[in-house]
Amino acid sequence: MLTVLLVVPALLKLLMVTIDEGEAAIRTRNGRPIVRRRDRPGHAAGDVVVLRPGTHGVFPVLAWYRRVDTRVRSTDLPARQLTAAGGLQHLVHASFDWQPFVTGADLRVFELEVVHITERTGNIVGAALRDLVRGEEGARLPENAVLSASLVDACAERVRAACGIELLSVVITGDALTDGYLLSEAITARGAAASDVAEDAWAGAVTALRSV
């Protein structure tokens, strides 16, 4: 009875693993991910073995598993001075949201082929952002929603191929959207209005003197 109550549950716990929502796992052997050697239905050769959320059987010694966080994460890009068409300079701040693709091929890239995922993705997104801003001719950048959608369309496939992750969105702000820029613009507009009032008053005074 003691064996049934203590040993059997311990063995079941040892031979079963539960993957929570927001996680995935890849099977490993001797600490290294298991890569499929042959094509199987739904799985290609070269993919890693993926465990999705749920309860799965494991076989200690022969195979184990490594958890992968699949929740959405956000990474900031350093502020950059980008040159638009006509030589206009924009100080651009950006961040991008991403999460791993839960497939055998993508997790193989994510786990085995890339050392710094955010650095590599940031380089790709930064290059695409530079190219988009270079083609802008206006004095201000487009609205964030427009520029973000164009940027995701421009580099999402490349990011997946290079890093195995999904580029969800890019949040972009620039000098034309910052409080400092808007404040300086308001001060300039106020100064111009005051100058116009002063000029009108001076013109009125000159006209009055001439009439005398």
LINCOR-V796640 format. One record per residue. N is the residue number from 1. SS is DSSP state (~ for helix, > for strand, _ for the rest). PSI is psi in radians with two decimals (999 if undefined). Layout:
# LINCOR-V796640
N_SS_PSI ; N_SS_PSI
This chain:
# LINCOR-V796640
1___-0.77 ; 2_~_-0.66 ; 3_~_-0.74 ; 4_~_-0.72 ; 5_~_-0.53 ; 6_~_-0.84 ; 7_~_-0.80 ; 8_~_-0.84 ; 9_~_-0.62 ; 10_~_-0.70 ; 11_~_-0.71 ; 12_~_-0.71 ; 13_~_-0.61 ; 14_~_-0.58 ; 15_~_0.02 ; 16_>_2.54 ; 17_>_2.43 ; 18_>_2.16 ; 19_>_2.15 ; 20___2.86 ; 21___2.49 ; 22___0.09 ; 23_>_2.81 ; 24_>_3.07 ; 25_>_2.65 ; 26_>_2.44 ; 27_>_2.45 ; 28_>_2.72 ; 29_>_2.16 ; 30___0.63 ; 31___-0.03 ; 32_>_2.41 ; 33_>_2.46 ; 34___2.13 ; 35_>_2.24 ; 36___2.37 ; 37___-0.37 ; 38___2.70 ; 39___2.43 ; 40_>_2.83 ; 41___2.08 ; 42___-0.06 ; 43_>_2.34 ; 44___2.74 ; 45___2.42 ; 46___-0.22 ; 47___2.66 ; 48_>_2.79 ; 49___2.09 ; 50_>_2.38 ; 51_>_2.13 ; 52___2.98 ; 53___2.36 ; 54_>_-2.99 ; 55_>_2.30 ; 56_>_2.65 ; 57_>_2.44 ; 58___2.77 ; 59_>_1.64 ; 60___2.62 ; 61___-0.92 ; 62___-0.74 ; 63_>_2.54 ; 64_>_-2.72 ; 65_>_2.79 ; 66_>_2.20 ; 67_>_2.53 ; 68_>_2.20 ; 69_>_2.05 ; 70___0.23 ; 71___2.83 ; 72___2.36 ; 73_>_2.74 ; 74_>_2.40 ; 75_>_2.31 ; 76_>_2.51 ; 77_>_2.54 ; 78_>_2.57 ; 79_>_2.43 ; 80_>_2.55 ; 81_>_1.99 ; 82_>_2.48 ; 83_>_2.19 ; 84___3.14 ; 85_~_2.45 ; 86_~_0.04 ; 87_~_0.10 ; 88___2.42 ; 89_>_2.35 ; 90_>_2.27 ; 91_>_1.95 ; 92_>_2.24 ; 93_>_2.44 ; 94_>_2.70 ; 95_>_2.68 ; 96_>_2.51 ; 97_>_2.41 ; 98_>_2.85 ; 99_>_2.68 ; 100_>_2.54 ; 101___2.29 ; 102___1.28 ; 103___2.77 ; 104_~_-0.67 ; 105_~_-0.78 ; 106_~_-0.71 ; 107_~_-0.44 ; 108_~_-0.77 ; 109_~_-0.80 ; 110_~_-0.71 ; 111_~_-0.54 ; 112_~_-0.48 ; 113_~_-0.31 ; 114___2.28 ; 115___-0.90 ; 116___1.66 ; 117_~_-0.86 ; 118_~_-0.61 ; 119_~_-0.77 ; 120_~_-0.74 ; 121_~_-0.72 ; 122_~_-0.65 ; 123_~_-0.72 ; 124_~_-0.82 ; 125_~_-0.72 ; 126_~_-0.70 ; 127_~_-0.72 ; 128_~_-0.67 ; 129_~_-0.74 ; 130_~_-0.76 ; 131_~_-0.66 ; 132_~_-0.78 ; 133_~_-0.60 ; 134_~_-0.48 ; 135___-0.04 ; 136___2.31 ; 137___-0.26 ; 138___2.92 ; 139___-0.34 ; 140___2.73 ; 141___2.70 ; 142___2.91 ; 143___2.65 ; 144_~_-0.74 ; 145_~_-0.69 ; 146_~_-0.85 ; 147_~_-0.65 ; 148_~_-0.79 ; 149_~_-0.72 ; 150_~_-0.67 ; 151_~_-0.74 ; 152_~_-0.75 ; 153_~_-0.59 ; 154_~_-0.53 ; 155_~_0.09 ; 156_~_-0.77 ; 157_~_-0.68 ; 158_~_-0.69 ; 159_~_-0.70 ; 160_~_-0.76 ; 161_~_-0.65 ; 162_~_-0.51 ; 163_~_-0.24 ; 164___0.40 ; 165_>_2.81 ; 166_>_2.17 ; 167_>_1.91 ; 168_>_-0.82 ; 169_>_2.83 ; 170_>_2.17 ; 171_>_2.12 ; 172_>_2.31 ; 173_>_2.67 ; 174_>_-3.08 ; 175___-0.50 ; 176___-0.10 ; 177___-0.08 ; 178___2.75 ; 179_~_-0.68 ; 180_~_-0.72 ; 181_~_-0.78 ; 182_~_-0.66 ; 183_~_-0.78 ; 184_~_-0.64 ; 185_~_-0.70 ; 186_~_-0.71 ; 187_~_-0.72 ; 188_~_-0.75 ; 189_~_-0.70 ; 190_~_-0.70 ; 191_~_-0.68 ; 192_~_-0.69 ; 193_~_-0.73 ; 194_~_-0.68 ; 195_~_-0.71 ; 196_~_-0.70 ; 197_~_-0.75 ; 198_~_-0.72 ; 199_~_-0.70 ; 200_~_-0.72 ; 201_~_-0.74 ; 202_~_-0.75 ; 203_~_-0.66 ; 204_~_-0.69 ; 205_~_-0.73 ; 206_~_-0.73 ; 207_~_-0.71 ; 208_~_-0.71 ; 209_~_-0.70 ; 210_~_-0.62 ; 211_~_-0.48 ; 212___999
